């Protein structure tokens, strides 16, 4: 890749969250607190759909406009969308919260969104979707304990361990606070 091409290659994340109560997140919180010992000090669970875009992306304003007028990413009548272009951009993760990024083992490619963006921008943009579970813990827990418990809850191992990722079909990564940009490792899978 030439330096000129490398400077145009960019990443962005679109964080999409329901504006109302999320039944999936509520069910996860209830199941974790009721059945998994690692979840006794879990205070809250939120679920965010995250689209990771990579390639030659338009400027922030244009990209926001594309996301907001497309039906490929979210429904603005029931969901909110936060665009993250840089690692320091704010995302809906609070202080002391941990995150689990879960993506399909085949890479979670969104072919329809990629084709739509190519038609709109004239450039190839790779779009991958994942789920981010945002876990809030009781005050007073150490960062080490929060991360250890999050790791225990992330991937299903048996009926008493894990809940958020199915190891047969999904990969997961645990982070203190917001995940990096990009959050998912690169994959050569095809859409």
N, CA, C and O of each residue as an XYZ file, in Angstrom:
764
protein
N       0.850     -1.172      0.000
C       0.000      0.000      0.000
C       0.894      1.233      0.000
O       1.815      1.337      0.811
N       0.629      2.149     -0.893
C       1.429      3.366     -0.980
C       1.089      4.301      0.176
O       0.018      4.166      0.769
N       1.971      5.250      0.517
C       1.670      6.190      1.591
C       0.397      6.984      1.334
O      -0.350      7.267      2.270
N       0.136      7.349      0.070
C      -1.080      8.108     -0.244
C      -2.318      7.271      0.035
O      -3.300      7.778      0.577
N      -2.280      5.993     -0.330
C      -3.414      5.115     -0.070
C      -3.584      4.894      1.423
O      -4.706      4.890      1.930
N      -2.477      4.708      2.129
C      -2.546      4.477      3.573
C      -3.151      5.673      4.287
O      -3.887      5.493      5.258
N      -2.867      6.880      3.841
C      -3.397      8.057      4.531
C      -4.902      8.202      4.320
O      -5.573      8.827      5.141
N      -5.451      7.638      3.236
C      -6.892      7.723      2.992
C      -7.649      6.585      3.667
O      -8.849      6.704      3.917
N      -6.961      5.484      3.964
C      -7.625      4.361      4.618
C      -7.951      4.761      6.051
O      -7.069      5.184      6.799
N      -9.199      4.630      6.427
C      -9.651      5.071      7.743
C     -10.577      4.036      8.350
O     -11.060      3.130      7.670
N     -10.812      4.187      9.628
C     -11.776      3.355     10.334
C     -12.766      4.249     11.048
O     -12.448      5.377     11.424
N     -13.960      3.738     11.228
C     -14.991      4.426     12.000
C     -15.890      3.374     12.614
O     -15.967      2.245     12.131
N     -16.563      3.753     13.676
C     -17.536      2.879     14.312
C     -18.851      3.630     14.447
O     -18.876      4.801     14.825
N     -19.933      2.949     14.136
C     -21.277      3.476     14.380
C     -21.852      2.653     15.528
O     -22.085      1.453     15.381
N     -22.079      3.295     16.663
C     -22.620      2.645     17.848
C     -24.129      2.874     17.860
O     -24.581      4.016     17.936
N     -24.900      1.812     17.787
C     -26.357      1.890     17.676
C     -26.986      1.258     18.915
O     -26.717      0.104     19.248
N     -27.839      2.047     19.598
C     -28.457      1.564     20.829
C     -29.929      1.940     20.843
O     -30.311      3.025     20.407
N     -30.759      1.020     21.355
C     -32.187      1.302     21.484
C     -32.408      2.502     22.400
O     -31.713      2.666     23.403
N     -33.382      3.335     22.045
C     -33.727      4.477     22.905
C     -34.568      4.035     24.102
O     -34.562      4.695     25.141
N     -35.285      2.930     23.961
C     -36.122      2.405     25.048
C     -35.408      1.230     25.717
O     -34.293      0.869     25.342
N     -36.062      0.652     26.698
C     -35.479     -0.498     27.400
C     -35.224     -1.629     26.405
O     -36.030     -1.884     25.510
N     -34.097     -2.292     26.581
C     -33.688     -3.376     25.687
C     -33.988     -4.714     26.352
O     -33.352     -5.057     27.349
N     -34.955     -5.488     25.816
C     -35.282     -6.764     26.455
C     -34.131     -7.764     26.460
O     -34.033     -8.570     27.385
N     -33.257     -7.737     25.452
C     -32.103     -8.644     25.433
C     -31.160     -8.327     26.589
O     -30.683     -9.229     27.277
N     -30.897     -7.042     26.797
C     -29.988     -6.638     27.872
C     -30.602     -6.955     29.237
O     -29.912     -7.429     30.140
N     -31.897     -6.692     29.380
C     -32.558     -6.991     30.646
C     -32.508     -8.478     30.936
O     -32.229     -8.876     32.067
N     -32.775     -9.312     29.931
C     -32.732    -10.765     30.104
C     -31.326    -11.227     30.467
O     -31.158    -12.080     31.339
N     -30.321    -10.670     29.807
C     -28.930    -11.025     30.124
C     -28.605    -10.660     31.572
O     -28.013    -11.462     32.296
N     -28.987     -9.457     31.997
C     -28.729     -9.028     33.381
C     -29.407     -9.979     34.366
O     -28.791    -10.426     35.333
N     -30.668    -10.281     34.114
C     -31.412    -11.168     35.004
C     -30.774    -12.560     35.070
O     -30.604    -13.113     36.157
N     -30.423    -13.123     33.920
C     -29.816    -14.459     33.885
C     -28.469    -14.470     34.595
O     -28.170    -15.393     35.353
N     -27.664    -13.452     34.352
C     -26.334    -13.393     34.981
C     -26.456    -13.275     36.493
O     -25.800    -14.005     37.236
N     -27.297    -12.353     36.944
C     -27.418    -12.142     38.393
C     -28.070    -13.321     39.092
O     -27.757    -13.608     40.248
N     -28.971    -14.007     38.406
C     -29.694    -15.126     39.017
C     -28.933    -16.439     38.990
O     -29.072    -17.250     39.907
N     -28.130    -16.665     37.956
C     -27.582    -18.001     37.752
C     -26.057    -18.102     37.718
O     -25.519    -19.206     37.799
N     -25.362    -16.999     37.601
C     -23.909    -17.077     37.482
C     -23.242    -16.384     38.668
O     -23.501    -15.208     38.924
N     -22.395    -17.098     39.385
C     -21.772    -16.504     40.583
C     -20.948    -15.250     40.278
O     -20.846    -14.364     41.126
N     -20.363    -15.163     39.088
C     -19.545    -13.993     38.743
C     -20.387    -12.714     38.606
O     -19.851    -11.606     38.592
N     -21.697    -12.886     38.507
C     -22.556    -11.729     38.267
C     -23.207    -11.140     39.492
O     -24.070    -10.271     39.366
N     -22.831    -11.576     40.657
C     -23.494    -11.087     41.869
C     -23.347     -9.582     42.059
O     -24.248     -8.947     42.607
N     -22.243     -8.999     41.624
C     -22.040     -7.563     41.806
C     -22.284     -6.779     40.517
O     -21.894     -5.616     40.407
N     -22.926     -7.415     39.556
C     -23.259     -6.731     38.306
C     -24.455     -5.815     38.535
O     -25.494     -6.260     39.022
N     -24.318     -4.564     38.193
C     -25.355     -3.561     38.407
C     -26.203     -3.345     37.172
O     -27.413     -3.145     37.281
N     -25.573     -3.381     35.967
C     -26.324     -3.085     34.738
C     -25.688     -3.785     33.541
O     -24.494     -4.084     33.533
N     -26.521     -4.037     32.528
C     -26.072     -4.572     31.247
C     -26.759     -3.772     30.159
O     -27.974     -3.576     30.184
N     -25.965     -3.311     29.202
C     -26.513     -2.650     28.015
C     -25.969     -3.358     26.786
O     -24.858     -3.887     26.798
N     -26.766     -3.360     25.726
C     -26.347     -3.990     24.467
C     -26.313     -2.916     23.388
O     -27.277     -2.175     23.199
N     -25.192     -2.844     22.686
C     -25.005     -1.874     21.612
C     -24.615     -2.656     20.360
O     -23.715     -3.495     20.399
N     -25.297     -2.375     19.255
C     -24.847     -2.926     17.973
C     -23.793     -1.972     17.441
O     -23.990     -0.757     17.430
N     -22.683     -2.525     17.003
C     -21.606     -1.669     16.503
C     -21.234     -2.092     15.092
O     -20.948     -3.258     14.820
N     -21.246     -1.103     14.201
C     -20.804     -1.312     12.824
C     -19.421     -0.704     12.701
O     -19.218      0.468     13.017
N     -18.479     -1.498     12.242
C     -17.123     -1.004     12.037
C     -16.917     -0.837     10.530
O     -17.036     -1.790      9.760
N     -16.608      0.387     10.135
C     -16.404      0.710      8.731
C     -14.927      0.951      8.506
O     -14.274      1.627      9.301
N     -14.396      0.401      7.425
C     -12.992      0.631      7.116
C     -12.824      0.756      5.611
O     -13.566      0.161      4.830
N     -11.847      1.532      5.234
C     -11.582      1.805      3.828
C     -11.443      3.304      3.641
O     -11.110      4.027      4.580
N     -11.694      3.761      2.444
C     -11.638      5.186      2.157
C     -12.997      5.781      2.514
O     -13.959      5.662      1.755
N     -13.061      6.418      3.671
C     -14.324      6.937      4.190
C     -14.452      8.428      3.913
O     -13.451      9.144      3.882
N     -15.674      8.894      3.713
C     -15.871     10.337      3.538
C     -15.630     11.085      4.849
O     -15.462     10.472      5.904
N     -15.616     12.389      4.770
C     -15.441     13.235      5.957
C     -16.550     12.946      6.966
O     -17.600     12.410      6.611
N     -16.309     13.303      8.215
C     -17.232     13.001      9.308
C     -18.676     13.420      9.009
O     -19.590     12.610      9.167
N     -18.895     14.643      8.590
C     -20.255     15.127      8.336
C     -20.968     14.326      7.261
O     -22.139     13.980      7.412
N     -20.273     14.034      6.189
C     -20.846     13.239      5.100
C     -21.152     11.815      5.568
O     -22.200     11.262      5.234
N     -20.232     11.218      6.345
C     -20.444      9.866      6.845
C     -21.639      9.827      7.798
O     -22.450      8.903      7.738
N     -21.750     10.823      8.674
C     -22.910     10.887      9.566
C     -24.201     10.981      8.764
O     -25.178     10.299      9.074
N     -24.208     11.823      7.737
C     -25.388     11.953      6.872
C     -25.738     10.620      6.219
O     -26.908     10.236      6.187
N     -24.747      9.917      5.705
C     -24.993      8.615      5.078
C     -25.589      7.629      6.079
O     -26.555      6.935      5.760
N     -25.027      7.560      7.278
C     -25.547      6.644      8.290
C     -26.981      6.977      8.663
O     -27.810      6.080      8.816
N     -27.279      8.266      8.811
C     -28.598      8.687      9.281
C     -29.685      8.532      8.220
O     -30.858      8.395      8.570
N     -29.336      8.549      6.955
C     -30.380      8.400      5.940
C     -30.476      6.999      5.357
O     -31.333      6.737      4.513
N     -29.613      6.106      5.792
C     -29.643      4.726      5.314
C     -30.485      3.859      6.245
O     -30.505      4.073      7.457
N     -31.167      2.895      5.679
C     -31.858      1.903      6.498
C     -30.968      0.696      6.768
O     -31.400     -0.257      7.416
N     -29.744      0.724      6.285
C     -28.824     -0.403      6.452
C     -28.239     -0.492      7.859
O     -27.785     -1.561      8.267
N     -28.239      0.599      8.598
C     -27.532      0.631      9.866
C     -28.447      0.697     11.087
O     -28.221     -0.013     12.067
N     -29.462      1.529     11.039
C     -30.328      1.639     12.210
C     -31.631      2.346     11.862
O     -31.763      2.972     10.810
N     -32.594      2.228     12.782
C     -33.895      2.875     12.640
C     -33.910      4.092     13.563
O     -33.974      3.933     14.783
N     -33.852      5.303     13.006
C     -33.770      6.501     13.855
C     -35.021      6.740     14.702
O     -34.989      7.554     15.625
N     -36.111      6.051     14.408
C     -37.330      6.214     15.202
C     -37.259      5.462     16.531
O     -37.977      5.796     17.474
N     -36.396      4.449     16.605
C     -36.301      3.691     17.850
C     -34.875      3.520     18.378
O     -34.678      3.016     19.484
N     -33.886      3.938     17.591
C     -32.492      3.767     17.997
C     -31.729      5.079     17.850
O     -32.087      5.940     17.047
N     -30.683      5.207     18.633
C     -29.754      6.323     18.490
C     -28.454      5.803     17.907
O     -28.125      4.626     18.054
N     -27.711      6.691     17.241
C     -26.448      6.295     16.618
C     -25.379      7.322     16.967
O     -25.575      8.524     16.792
N     -24.245      6.830     17.462
C     -23.095      7.673     17.777
C     -21.964      7.258     16.849
O     -21.606      6.081     16.783
N     -21.399      8.230     16.131
C     -20.286      7.951     15.222
C     -18.970      8.190     15.950
O     -18.779      9.221     16.595
N     -18.072      7.228     15.838
C     -16.737      7.327     16.436
C     -15.717      7.261     15.303
O     -15.581      6.233     14.639
N     -15.003      8.363     15.088
C     -13.969      8.411     14.049
C     -12.564      8.287     14.617
O     -11.632      7.911     13.906
N     -12.413      8.601     15.893
C     -11.105      8.528     16.527
C     -11.216      7.888     17.897
O     -12.299      7.839     18.480
N     -10.103      7.400     18.410
C     -10.099      6.688     19.692
C     -10.580      7.566     20.848
O     -11.055      7.042     21.856
N     -10.467      8.878     20.724
C     -10.875      9.780     21.805
C     -12.309     10.282     21.669
O     -12.793     10.995     22.548
N     -12.997      9.923     20.583
C     -14.393     10.327     20.431
C     -15.233      9.662     21.519
O     -14.997      8.504     21.863
N     -16.214     10.388     22.062
C     -17.038      9.807     23.127
C     -17.947      8.695     22.595
O     -18.492      8.783     21.495
N     -18.090      7.666     23.399
C     -18.997      6.560     23.114
C     -19.800      6.273     24.384
O     -19.410      6.706     25.468
N     -20.914      5.552     24.265
C     -21.765      5.322     25.444
C     -21.226      4.254     26.395
O     -21.863      3.223     26.614
N     -20.045      4.516     26.956
C     -19.445      3.633     27.960
C     -18.984      4.533     29.106
O     -18.187      5.450     28.909
N     -19.497      4.256     30.300
C     -19.168      5.088     31.449
C     -17.911      4.646     32.171
O     -17.366      3.572     31.919
N     -17.468      5.501     33.074
C     -16.290      5.195     33.903
C     -16.587      3.958     34.744
O     -17.667      3.833     35.321
N     -15.629      3.056     34.806
C     -15.788      1.845     35.600
C     -16.541      0.726     34.903
O     -16.647     -0.373     35.447
N     -17.067      0.982     33.708
C     -17.762     -0.074     32.983
C     -16.754     -0.879     32.157
O     -15.711     -0.371     31.748
N     -17.094     -2.131     31.930
C     -16.288     -3.003     31.084
C     -17.109     -3.350     29.846
O     -18.336     -3.255     29.866
N     -16.438     -3.749     28.777
C     -17.155     -4.093     27.554
C     -16.700     -5.460     27.040
O     -15.559     -5.879     27.232
N     -17.632     -6.128     26.388
C     -17.347     -7.382     25.699
C     -17.796     -7.181     24.256
O     -18.979     -6.966     23.993
N     -16.857     -7.251     23.329
C     -17.167     -7.148     21.900
C     -17.324     -8.573     21.382
O     -16.433     -9.405     21.552
N     -18.467     -8.848     20.748
C     -18.771    -10.184     20.239
C     -19.048    -10.072     18.749
O     -19.876     -9.263     18.330
N     -18.358    -10.882     17.942
C     -18.578    -10.863     16.495
C     -18.611    -12.287     15.964
O     -18.024    -13.201     16.542
N     -19.309    -12.452     14.852
C     -19.409    -13.762     14.223
C     -18.043    -14.227     13.758
O     -17.228    -13.433     13.289
N     -17.805    -15.507     13.893
C     -16.509    -16.060     13.537
C     -16.181    -15.814     12.062
O     -15.005    -15.691     11.718
N     -17.183    -15.738     11.185
C     -16.905    -15.501      9.759
C     -16.615    -14.040      9.457
O     -16.414    -13.680      8.297
N     -16.589    -13.202     10.468
C     -16.211    -11.807     10.266
C     -17.353    -10.816     10.374
O     -17.105     -9.615     10.472
N     -18.599    -11.277     10.359
C     -19.735    -10.383     10.528
C     -19.894     -9.349      9.432
O     -20.356     -8.236      9.684
N     -19.513     -9.713      8.207
C     -19.598     -8.757      7.090
C     -21.044     -8.413      6.777
O     -21.924     -9.268      6.876
N     -21.291     -7.166      6.401
C     -22.618     -6.661      6.049
C     -22.612     -6.299      4.564
O     -22.398     -5.143      4.199
N     -22.849     -7.292      3.721
C     -22.773     -7.104      2.277
C     -23.701     -6.038      1.735
O     -23.304     -5.246      0.880
N     -24.948     -6.005      2.226
C     -25.902     -5.013      1.722
C     -25.445     -3.594      2.058
O     -25.556     -2.695      1.225
N     -24.936     -3.388      3.264
C     -24.441     -2.066      3.663
C     -23.215     -1.685      2.835
O     -23.065     -0.527      2.446
N     -22.339     -2.650      2.565
C     -21.153     -2.371      1.741
C     -21.549     -1.949      0.329
O     -20.995     -0.997     -0.221
N     -22.511     -2.663     -0.254
C     -22.966     -2.311     -1.616
C     -23.630     -0.940     -1.629
O     -23.419     -0.169     -2.565
N     -24.430     -0.618     -0.610
C     -25.105      0.673     -0.546
C     -24.077      1.802     -0.424
O     -24.178      2.812     -1.121
N     -23.102      1.634      0.451
C     -22.076      2.663      0.611
C     -21.264      2.850     -0.668
O     -20.920      3.976     -1.026
N     -20.960      1.763     -1.349
C     -20.212      1.880     -2.603
C     -21.030      2.666     -3.634
O     -20.484      3.495     -4.362
N     -22.326      2.403     -3.694
C     -23.182      3.135     -4.626
C     -23.243      4.622     -4.260
O     -23.262      5.477     -5.146
N     -23.274      4.929     -2.973
C     -23.395      6.319     -2.523
C     -22.083      7.093     -2.615
O     -22.092      8.285     -2.920
N     -20.950      6.427     -2.354
C     -19.670      7.140     -2.281
C     -18.752      6.867     -3.465
O     -17.825      7.634     -3.723
N     -19.009      5.768     -4.190
C     -18.114      5.375     -5.272
C     -16.861      4.676     -4.784
O     -15.987      4.352     -5.588
N     -16.753      4.439     -3.497
C     -15.575      3.800     -2.897
C     -15.987      2.508     -2.187
O     -17.089      2.395     -1.650
N     -15.074      1.546     -2.200
C     -15.316      0.305     -1.465
C     -15.088      0.550      0.021
O     -14.029      1.031      0.424
N     -16.077      0.220      0.823
C     -15.993      0.351      2.274
C     -16.372     -0.992      2.866
O     -17.398     -1.572      2.512
N     -15.552     -1.474      3.754
C     -15.832     -2.737      4.430
C     -16.664     -2.441      5.668
O     -16.323     -1.554      6.451
N     -17.753     -3.180      5.849
C     -18.638     -2.993      6.997
C     -18.760     -4.327      7.723
O     -19.109     -5.349      7.131
N     -18.464     -4.292      9.013
C     -18.600     -5.480      9.859
C     -19.459     -5.108     11.063
O     -19.358     -4.002     11.594
N     -20.297     -6.039     11.484
C     -21.176     -5.787     12.622
C     -20.790     -6.660     13.799
O     -20.403     -7.817     13.635
N     -20.901     -6.091     14.985
C     -20.668     -6.842     16.214
C     -21.656     -6.358     17.267
O     -22.386     -5.389     17.057
N     -21.665     -7.038     18.381
C     -22.451     -6.625     19.540
C     -21.471     -6.241     20.632
O     -20.497     -6.949     20.887
N     -21.736     -5.125     21.268
C     -20.937     -4.722     22.428
C     -21.846     -4.796     23.650
O     -22.879     -4.130     23.716
N     -21.447     -5.608     24.603
C     -22.124     -5.681     25.891
C     -21.385     -4.755     26.848
O     -20.182     -4.907     27.064
N     -22.102     -3.802     27.418
C     -21.518     -2.846     28.359
C     -21.986     -3.243     29.757
O     -23.181     -3.225     30.054
N     -21.024     -3.601     30.609
C     -21.339     -4.099     31.949
C     -20.969     -3.063     33.000
O     -19.836     -2.585     33.054
N     -21.949     -2.727     33.837
C     -21.727     -1.802     34.944
C     -21.673     -2.578     36.250
O     -22.509     -3.447     36.500
N     -20.698     -2.267     37.073
C     -20.450     -3.018     38.300
C     -20.737     -2.176     39.529
O     -20.748     -0.947     39.462
N     -20.970     -2.842     40.653
C     -21.213     -2.151     41.918
C     -19.991     -1.296     42.276
O     -18.857     -1.698     42.012
N     -20.212     -0.131     42.869
C     -19.086      0.708     43.285
C     -18.199     -0.028     44.284
O     -18.662     -0.877     45.046
N     -16.936      0.311     44.261
C     -15.996     -0.258     45.204
C     -15.234     -1.466     44.682
O     -14.263     -1.894     45.306
N     -15.648     -2.018     43.564
C     -14.906     -3.159     43.008
C     -13.625     -2.659     42.367
O     -13.602     -1.584     41.767
N     -12.571     -3.428     42.491
C     -11.316     -3.040     41.860
C     -11.411     -3.282     40.356
O     -12.225     -4.082     39.894
N     -10.574     -2.586     39.608
C     -10.536     -2.769     38.157
C     -10.171     -4.205     37.801
O     -10.720     -4.767     36.853
N      -9.271     -4.788     38.537
C      -8.863     -6.179     38.298
C     -10.058     -7.116     38.478
O     -10.268     -8.009     37.657
N     -10.844     -6.921     39.544
C     -12.029     -7.761     39.774
C     -13.065     -7.579     38.667
O     -13.642     -8.553     38.185
N     -13.298     -6.325     38.264
C     -14.280     -6.074     37.184
C     -13.864     -6.794     35.909
O     -14.691     -7.440     35.264
N     -12.587     -6.689     35.537
C     -12.109     -7.342     34.312
C     -12.159     -8.866     34.431
O     -12.548     -9.551     33.484
N     -11.772     -9.388     35.576
C     -11.787    -10.841     35.782
C     -13.209    -11.383     35.686
O     -13.444    -12.404     35.039
N     -14.145    -10.713     36.320
C     -15.542    -11.159     36.258
C     -16.113    -10.994     34.847
O     -16.897    -11.827     34.395
N     -15.732     -9.948     34.167
C     -16.197     -9.761     32.786
C     -15.684    -10.896     31.907
O     -16.432    -11.433     31.090
N     -14.433    -11.259     32.065
C     -13.877    -12.392     31.297
C     -14.637    -13.681     31.602
O     -14.906    -14.473     30.699
N     -14.981    -13.889     32.864
C     -15.732    -15.084     33.244
C     -17.133    -15.103     32.635
O     -17.662    -16.170     32.324
N     -17.731    -13.931     32.467
C     -19.088    -13.849     31.918
C     -19.117    -13.840     30.389
O     -20.160    -14.108     29.793
N     -18.004    -13.538     29.757
C     -17.998    -13.297     28.310
C     -18.357    -14.526     27.487
O     -19.352    -14.500     26.763
N     -17.595    -15.580     27.573
C     -17.756    -16.730     26.683
C     -18.365    -17.897     27.441
O     -17.916    -18.242     28.534
N     -19.393    -18.505     26.853
C     -20.049    -19.661     27.458
C     -19.058    -20.825     27.541
O     -18.451    -21.214     26.543
N     -18.910    -21.367     28.741
C     -18.074    -22.567     28.925
C     -18.943    -23.749     29.352
O     -18.702    -24.891     28.960
N     -19.956    -23.451     30.161
C     -20.927    -24.458     30.595
C     -22.100    -23.705     31.205
O     -22.161    -22.479     31.120
N     -23.029    -24.427     31.820
C     -24.242    -23.771     32.350
C     -23.964    -22.771     33.456
O     -24.798    -21.902     33.711
N     -22.844    -22.859     34.110
C     -22.540    -21.971     35.239
C     -21.486    -20.924     34.913
O     -21.133    -20.122     35.778
N     -20.974    -20.911     33.680
C     -19.890    -19.991     33.338
C     -20.099    -19.398     31.947
O     -20.170    -20.123     30.955
N     -20.194    -18.087     31.890
C     -20.293    -17.377     30.623
C     -21.717    -17.289     30.110
O     -22.573    -18.107     30.444
N     -21.954    -16.249     29.268
C     -23.291    -16.075     28.706
C     -23.301    -15.280     27.405
O     -24.163    -15.516     26.559
N     -22.382    -14.358     27.220
C     -22.523    -13.347     26.182
C     -22.033    -13.754     24.796
O     -22.439    -13.136     23.812
N     -21.182    -14.763     24.680
C     -20.669    -15.193     23.379
C     -20.695    -16.717     23.278
O     -20.308    -17.419     24.212
N     -21.151    -17.213     22.142
C     -21.188    -18.644     21.861
C     -19.858    -19.040     21.228
O     -19.578    -18.620     20.105
N     -19.036    -19.829     21.902
C     -17.701    -20.134     21.387
C     -17.698    -20.958     20.099
O     -16.667    -21.049     19.433
N     -18.822    -21.551     19.742
C     -18.893    -22.354     18.522
C     -19.076    -21.497     17.271
O     -18.758    -21.936     16.166
N     -19.586    -20.279     17.441
C     -19.868    -19.442     16.282
C     -19.341    -18.016     16.401
O     -19.343    -17.274     15.419
N     -18.887    -17.623     17.598
C     -18.506    -16.232     17.821
C     -17.145    -16.129     18.494
O     -16.688    -17.044     19.180
N     -16.520    -14.986     18.273
C     -15.306    -14.615     18.991
C     -15.646    -13.429     19.879
O     -16.610    -12.708     19.621
N     -14.861    -13.231     20.916
C     -15.129    -12.139     21.847
C     -13.829    -11.552     22.360
O     -12.801    -12.227     22.424
N     -13.898    -10.278     22.724
C     -12.764     -9.583     23.331
C     -13.289     -8.732     24.479
O     -14.307     -8.054     24.343
N     -12.598     -8.771     25.597
C     -12.977     -8.026     26.800
C     -12.093     -6.796     26.918
O     -10.889     -6.853     26.666
N     -12.714     -5.664     27.310
C     -11.965     -4.406     27.444
C     -12.403     -3.672     28.706
O     -13.562     -3.751     29.113
N     -11.471     -2.966     29.314
C     -11.843     -2.025     30.366
C     -12.274     -0.760     29.631
O     -11.500     -0.194     28.858
N     -13.457     -0.333     29.861
C     -13.964      0.829     29.145
C     -14.262      0.513     27.689
O     -14.550     -0.629     27.331
N     -14.187      1.540     26.861
C     -14.512      1.393     25.436
C     -13.460      0.556     24.720
O     -12.276      0.638     25.046
N     -13.882     -0.245     23.751
C     -12.908     -1.015     22.962
C     -12.120     -0.087     22.042
O     -12.506      1.065     21.842
N     -11.023     -0.583     21.484
C     -10.220      0.248     20.574
C     -10.915      0.465     19.236
O     -11.965     -0.117     18.962
N     -10.324      1.293     18.429
C     -10.783      1.543     17.057
C      -9.621      1.187     16.141
O      -8.612      1.892     16.153
N      -9.718      0.138     15.358
C     -10.811     -0.822     15.227
C     -10.863     -1.793     16.407
O      -9.868     -2.012     17.097
N     -12.053     -2.373     16.622
C     -12.265     -3.266     17.748
C     -12.124     -4.734     17.384
O     -11.756     -5.549     18.230
N     -12.412     -5.078     16.140
C     -12.334     -6.470     15.714
C     -11.059     -6.686     14.906
O     -10.680     -5.833     14.103
N     -10.396     -7.821     15.114
C      -9.213     -8.086     14.300
C      -9.584     -8.221     12.837
O     -10.709     -8.604     12.517
N      -8.662     -7.915     11.951
C      -8.969     -8.021     10.534
C      -9.183     -9.481     10.182
O      -8.581    -10.382     10.766
N     -10.050     -9.685      9.218
C     -10.384    -11.023      8.761
C     -10.458    -11.005      7.247
O     -10.902    -10.022      6.654
N     -10.036    -12.057      6.639
C     -10.064    -12.136      5.190
C     -11.321    -12.817      4.675
O     -11.393    -13.193      3.505
N     -12.334    -12.979      5.563
C     -13.548    -13.658      5.120
C     -14.284    -12.842      4.080
O     -14.157    -11.618      4.028
N     -15.040    -13.515      3.269
C     -15.781    -12.862      2.184
C     -17.229    -12.711      2.587
O     -17.747    -13.488      3.390
N     -17.894    -11.684      2.013
C     -19.303    -11.494      2.329
C     -20.165    -12.460      1.583
O     -21.387    -12.439      1.732
